[in-house]
């Protein structure tokens, strides 16, 4: 069985909770195949900026978690792609990504 989950965050205050949820899930998936994404939109994309401490996000990326930002949210927060770490992937419309992943069988999780 392959675990597929997309974690959605749009509130800056919930980053620690979301990261803890993802870490707990990963730690429970010994020897299991998985596809896990974190999608940030709205003001939560601010956390992705290079000048923030993103060591936990980088560690998750190294554990094959896709770190995704909504381009519309980046634009509204005046954040350019150059201001993001290399492991952040930008999608044109975050809500569309959420819909597509759910159609592909991903569990939707929003802490």
C-alpha angles and dihedrals in degrees: 000000000000119000113220120184138160117202113205124202129177100154121078091210092064100056095102091049092049094047090049090050092051093046091049091050093048092048089055094052101076110167092355127126115240147171113202128174134185112206120192124191137156113027093337090082088074088078090064094066113118093236091065124083100263099162092121092050090048090051090051090049089052087054089058098261111146111232109207134186128193110237092212090056091047090053092049090051092045092241118148126207088248089063091061130084116257094253095060112100117204122217122193097236121017097200090053089054089052092051094046093049092050090052086051090057101263118150111238113227124182116174 
